[in-house]
Amino acid sequence: MAQRGPAWLLECLSLTDHATYRFEGGDEMPALATRLLCAPQFSRTALYQPIESLVGDEAEFAVAARDLPFLAALRERFRGRIIHAGISAWTKSVAAPAGTS
């Protein structure tokens, strides 16, 4: 996790991933991200999908998204994903304010 202005950018380097996760928050962000990454069976889906879309095979994620305090806190601070579509596009998106990339 790295801070860039008011944004916090999260990369999960130990997993095959195709996105950088952007949050806004204060000094609480590293501790919240640590709780997320230490959670058993961590699901990125529970982090960024709207609760109402967590149905069917993903319904169990809705319970976690709603009832785990650290996950609910991260979801409140979540501002979007930056898809890894080449270094130039990624760099431009990271530099842009949230919601404009």
Secondary structure by P-SEA (a helix, b strand, c coil): ccccccbbbbbcccccccbbbbbbbccaaaaaaaaaaacccccccccccccccccccaaaaaaaacccaaaaaaaaacccccccccaaaaaaaaacccccc
